[in-house]
Amino acid sequence: MAQPHAIPIYGFDNHFPVRVRPASRLNDDELFELCQRNSELRIERTSEGEIIVTSPTGGETGRRNFLLTAALAGWTAHDGIGFDSSTGFILPNGAERAPDAAWLRRDRWEALTLEQALHATCVAPGWLSHDERRRGTLLPGHAADLVVLDRDPLACEPDELPDVHVVATMVAGRWVHNPPPWH
């Protein structure tokens, strides 16, 4: 039951953002940490450094976003990559925003450095899905999803990356593919 003094932000007509201007602008790492510590919230940053916290959408908006995402999925099959509303993008003006749906040309996605790609696929998914208190890093109490590779991808030449193979896979702390010992 809601507290009598609480602001009911989940009512059908009460979807509004809370805007906060920090005393000093948060850099990308500080914003990432803020989001990690408040994984239940949807947090964005404006180009002026203002932090915006938004409530979940209502049913009609959620339905429209679902249809938009489904249509975008078909479009991305041709020459792009699609993202849903849990994806935050850092814009050239310094803002970080999470649109309802987004499309990126495949060549732009493939231009990421290996470090950027590893961060996007290992750490960021937990943060983007607001589940980083359980996923994205190997810490006590986290889900322990991991893969064991046959070599360090950061030590490989770019043309060798397609030859990096998965040796074993762990999901939620259980080996689901080729448990140790390895030969």
GIQUINOR-V173759 format. One record per pair of residues at least 6 apart in sequence whose ideal C-beta (glycine too) atoms are under 8 Angstrom apart, sorted by the first residue. I is the first residue (numbers start at 1). GAP is how many residues later the second one is. Records with the same first field share a line. If there is no record, write none. Layout:
I->GAP  GAP
This chain:
2->6
8->6
9->6  7  46
10->45  46
12->46  47
14->41
15->39  40  41  42  43  46
16->39
17->35  36  37  38
18->34  35  36
19->31  32  33
20->30  31  32  33
21->27  28  29  30
22->27  29
25->24
26->8  19  23  25
28->62  68
31->12  14  20  65
32->95
34->9  17
35->6  8  53  92  95  97
36->91  96  97
39->88  91  92  93  94
40->90
41->12  89
42->11  12  13  14  56  88
43->8  9  10
44->7  8  10  44  51  52  53  54
45->6  7  49  50  51  52
46->6  49
47->44  46  47  48
49->45
56->6
57->8
65->20  35  36
68->32  33
69->13  15  16  31  32
72->10  29  31
73->9
75->7  28
76->6  27
79->26  27
80->23  24  25  26
81->22  23  24  25  28
82->19  20  21  22
83->18  19  20  21
84->17
85->13  14  15  16
86->12  42  43  44
87->11  12  15  41
88->8  9  10  39  40
89->7  8  9  10  13
90->6
91->6
112->8
114->39  40  44  47
115->39
118->35  36
122->14
123->9  13  14
124->12
125->10  11
126->6  8  9  10  11
127->9
129->6
133->9
134->7  8  9
135->7  8  10
136->6
138->6  8
143->28  29  30
144->26  28  29
145->25  26  27
146->23  24
147->19  20  21  22  23
148->18  19  20  21  22  34
149->15  16  17  18
150->14  15  16  17
151->13
153->8  11
156->7  8
166->11
167->11  15
168->7  9  10  11  12  14
169->6  7  8  9
170->6
